[in-house]
Amino acid sequence: MKYSELPPVITSLFAASAPSSAVTDIPDVQAAGGDGRVSWELGYPPETMIARSAGGVPPYGQDANGIGKKLSQYIQALQAGNIPKWTQDFANAIGGYPSGALAADPSTVGVFWVSTADDNTTQPGANGASWQSLFTGYVKKTGDTSTGTQYSTQFFSGGFGGGWNGARTNTGDYGWTNGLAFGNPANDGKYRGTWTVTDVLNEGSSNSSGLNLTGYDAAGTTYQWYFAWNGKVTTPGGVLAFESDLSGYVANTNPGISGALTGTSLCVNPSDGRSYLAYSGNTKIGSLAWYADVVSEATARTNADNNLQSQISSKQPAGAYIECPNGNKLIAFQIPSVKFVEGGTYVAFPNGGFSGMPVSIVSTTSADNDMDTMTFNWSKEGFYINIPNKTNSQNNPVSIMAVGPA
């Protein structure tokens, strides 16, 4: 049979739209002998298969609908990917599940069991039950173990939960052989690695064990990382240095400070406990700032900036204008577009204009030097603006700077 030959799934149940009176819920056993009703035990009973003249009873259409609906319900559930739950009643009714049967856990979604015996009436998960997890052989949680090759391509091999395996021929001691290989599925020595518990010192003593990470590059060159029991880490570039290993190097001080020990240019002044940096042949010494010093300086600068901005803001009133020292104020704004209009276009000053007649209005346009502008009929509230009638340029923005009494 081919995949393309599979029948389509059942999307509508048999007799799904029939009224309840037209669909019988088929019982296991016929309710009354000789009444012609269907049961799962008898199917269509004998009386439905003889002529009515001979005492027979015609079959009921409701029973046919009931059979079709029930069977289509189970078929549809299987087509939807459902695996039936294990039940004790069903196990007893059929004389037990057969070996290899698959059943869903009765209480936990996503847990499945495989029967390991015929006539199996035991409960999955119970002690001594003849069931095993569908996922037996896969590592799925802490404490599970796995050994041997997981994929035939060797993409993952080895296992977990091993121990010291046998005597090694080179030393006669014990070595760990149950490790984990990963990476290149071709297993040709390139782009792959191993992770094992190993005898780091290669001499078999119990206190020399550690973790060994092995990597291989494109050329098959081996790179080893060792994480020893005593905390030491060895990399392909050498032994990893910790802070405790470096403390002796950074503790040396400079002779430029009284009482300091001879050493590097990084030193500590015993009089104040601060760090200093000596340079220019130890003739100049500069103090290194503490974190608190940097925070204090940053806070002081922020406060100074805020104070300056506050003073500027107090001198600048709200609105788009600037107060001048002679009692006037300057208003600057832009008219988005100016074109020739008979009699000109009226423009109102923003922010309420001036308290009296403005003393100066300057109009400029940077978009087109060929567009001349003129202002006229000034008042404290606004003015008129226009451009020559026969100009080649118009509909350009115009910037205004006006000065008048505040």
N, C-alpha and C positions, 0 to 999 in steps of 0.2 A: 504494500500500500504506500502511496506517495503522500507527502504533505499537502500537495495541491488537491488530493482527492478527499481530504477530510470534509465531512458534512458541515454546513453552517451551524452556528450555535442557535439555541432556542431562545428567542427574545420574548416571546409571548407564551404563557402557559396554556395548555389545552383546557378549553372551557373556561378561560379566565373571565369572560364577560357574561357567562351563563348565570341566571339567578340561583341562589342557594338551594331553592327547591328542585332544581334540575341537576344537582351534583350531589351524589351520595358519598359520605365519608365511609369508605369500605372498611368493615370490621375484620378482625382476624378470623372469627368463627361465625358461621351463618346463625343469625338470631333465632330463626324458627325454621325447622326442617320442612322442606317441600314448598316454601313460599316463593321460590324462584329468584331470591336475592343473592347477589354475589358476595363472596368472602375471599380473603387471601388464602385460606386453607383449601376451599373447594374450587375457587374460581367460579365459573358459571355452573351451577349445580345441575344434576342429571335431569331434573324435571323441565329445564329449559330446552332440552334436546329431544323431546318427544312431542308428537302432535297434540294440540289442545283437545282434539276429539278423543285422544287416549288418556286424558288427564294431565297433559303437560301444561306448563306455565310459560308464557312468553318472557324473554329477558327484558329487563328494565333499561331504558335509555339513560336514566339517571346513574345507574351503576357503570355503564360504559364511560360516561363523563367523569365519574369519580376515579376510575382506573386511569384514564388518560391524564387527568390533572395531577394525580399523585406521582405517576411515573415521570411526567414532564418536570415536576418540581425537583425531583432528585437528579434528573439529567442536567437540568439547568444549574443546580448547585455545583455539580462536578465540573461543568463547563466554565463556571466562574472561578475555578481553582480551589474549591473547598475540599478539605480533607476531613472526613467525619470524625467527631470526637469519640474517644473510647467510652463505652458504657458497660457496666456490669450486666445489665439486663440483656443487652444485645449479645454479649459474650456467652451468657448462659443459654440464650435462645438458639444460637447456632452451634452450640457444642464447643465453643472456643475459637479464637482467631487462629488462622493458619500461620505457619512459619513464613516470615517475610512480609506479613501484613503491616501496613502503615496506618497509624491512628494518631489524631491530634490529642494533646493532653486535655483532660476534661476541665481543667481550671485555669491553665496558663496559656495565653495566646503566644504563638510562635514556638512552642515546644512540641516536638513530634517524637514518636516512639516506633520502633521496628520490632515486631514479634520474632523471637528466636526459637520458638517451638510451635508445633502443631497442637490443635485442641487447647489453645492457651486461654485460660479463664483468669489468670492472675492479673493484678492491677499494676499498670506501669508506674515505676518509681518506688514500689514497695520492696522491702528487703526480700531477696530471693526470687523476685518476679522474673518471668521469662521475656523481658523486654530490654532493649538497649536504646540509648538516645540515637536519633538519626544523625547526630553530629559526632558520634564516637570516632576518635582518630584526629579530630580537629582541636587545636588549642583555642578555647573560647573565653576562659576566665582564669583569674589567679588561682594557682594550685593545680591546674590541669597539666598534664605532661604529654609530650609527643616525642617519638624517636623515629629515625630513619628518614628516607627521602619522601618529601611531600608532593613534589611534581616531577614528572618524568624528564622534564627539560633541565633539571638540576638548578632551577632558579632559586629554590629553597631546599636545603638539605641539612643533614645532621639532626639534632634534636635537643630537647630540654630534659632536665632531671637526671643527667648522667652522673658519673663519679670517677674516682681514680681507677683507671682501667688497665690492669695487667702490668707486668714488668717490662720496661723498655730495654731494648737490646743494647743501646749505647751506654747506659749507666746502671742498668739493673734496678732502677727505681721506678716509681709509679708516675704515670703521666695522664693527663686528662685528654680523652679522645672524643668525647661526645659533645662537639661544638656545633656552631651554626654557620653555614655558608650562605652568602647572598650576593646579588649583583648579576653579572653577565650570565644569561641562561646557556650560552654556548660552552661555558666551563672550560675555556681555552687559556686560562691564566691571565686574561686581560679584563679590566674594569670589573673586578669582583672583590670580595673581602670575606674574612672569617672573624668570628667573635667566640672566644673560648676562655675557659678558666685554665691557666697554664702554670707551669713551674718556671717563674720568671728568671730565676738564677740557674735553671737547668741542672740542679743538683739534687732534687728529690726531697729536700727537707720541707716539713709542713709549714714553716714560717716563710717560705719563699714563694708561696702561691700568689696569684693575682690574675687580673684580666688582661687578655692579649687581643688587640684589634689589629688585624692584618689587612692591608690594602694593596691592590695591584693596579698600576697605570696601564696606558695603552700598549706599552712595550713589554708588559709583564713584569716590570721591576717591582720588588716587594718593599713595602713600607710598614714598619712595625711601631705600634704604640703599646707600651706596657704600663698598667696601673697596678703597682705593687701593693702588698698587704700593709706596708708601713707608710703609705701615703705618697711615696715617690712616684713621679710620672716621667717616663722616658718617651720622647718623641723622635721622629726621624731626624730632627734638627738638634737633638741633644736632650739633656735632663732639664725638666721644667723647674724654674726657680720660684720659690714662694717668698712672701714678705719676710718671713723669719730668716730665710737664707740671705736676704739683702740687708738686714738690719746692721750688720757689721760694717758694710760699705758706706752707708749714709750717716753713720754716727761720727765719722771723723770730722774734726773742726779745723779752723784756720789760725795760723800764728799771729794774724793781725789783730786779734782781740786778746786782751790780757787774760791769762788763765786757760786759754783754749789749747787743745791738743793739736799737734802737727798733723796735717792731712790735706784734704781737698779744699777747694775754695768755698764749699758749702759748709757753714759752721753755725754753732749756737753760742750766743753770748751768755756766759754763766751769771752775769750780773742781772740781767733782766729776763733770761730764758727765751729770748726771741731769736728767730733764724736770720742769718745775714749771708750776703753773697759778696765775696771778695773778688775783685777783678783788677785789670791793669797792673799785673805783677804784684798783687796784694797791697797796692798803695791806696786803693779806694775800696770802701766797704759800704754796701747799701743794705738797708733793712728790708726784709721780705714781709709783705703785708699779710696779716692774719685774715681769715675769712670775715671776722667781725669788723676789721678795718675796712674791707671792701664794701660790706653791707652798710657801714656807717657813712662812708663817702658817697655811695649811691643814694642813700636816704637824704643826705645834705644837698646833693645836686638836684634831686627831685623837688625838695622843698623850695630851693632857690628858684627853679624854673616855674613852679606854681605861684610863688610870690610875685615874680616878674610879670607873669601873665595876668595876675589879678590886678596889678597896678596899671597895666596897659588897658585892661578891660574897663577899669574905673574911669579912665580918660576918654574912652570911646563910647558915646551914647548909643542906645539901640537904634537900629535903622541903617540904611545905606547912605550915610553921609559922614563928613568929618567936620568937627568944630575948628574954626580958625581963631587965632589969638585976638583978632581985631573985632570980635563980635559977630563975624560972619560965619557961614558954614558952606561947605562944598558938597554938592550932590553930583554923583557920577552914576550914569546908567546907560543902557543901550536901547535904541529903537530897532526892533527886529527888521523892519522893511520900510523904506521910504520911496514913494513914487510921486510924479506930478499929479496934483489935484487942483482944480480951479479954486482959488481962494486959500489954498494950503490945508494942512492937516493939523488939528489941535492936539497937543501933547501936554498932559498933566504931570507936574512934578510928583515923584514918589514921596512918601513919608510926610505928606501935608504941605510940601513946598516950603516957602519962606514966609517970614512975618511982614515983609515989604517987597518992593520992586527989586528984582535981581540986578546986580551990578555987572554981571558978565555971563554970557552963554556961548560956549564954544562947541561947534558941531564938526565932527570929522568922520571920514569913512576910509577904512583901510582895505575894503574889499575891491574898490575900483577907484583909482585916482581921477578918472574922467567924470565922476559924478559930483557935481558941485551942489552944495546945500546952502540954504538961507533960513534964518529964524527971524520972526517979527511978531508984533503985537504981544510983547512980554507982559506978564502980570505975576503977582506973587504965587498964583496957583499953577501957572503953566505958560505955554507959548504956542505959536504956529510955526510949522516947518514946511518947506517946499523945495523943489528942484526946478531948473529951467525946463520950459515946455518941450524944447527940441533937443534935449540931451539924448545921447545914445545909450546911456546907462541909467537904470533905475531899479527899484525893488531890492536895493542893497541895505544892509544894516548900517546904522549911524550911531556913533558914540557921542554922548552929551556930557559935558562938564559945565555945571552952573554954579555961580557964587552969588550969595545974597544974604541979607540979614537973618540971623538965627531966630 
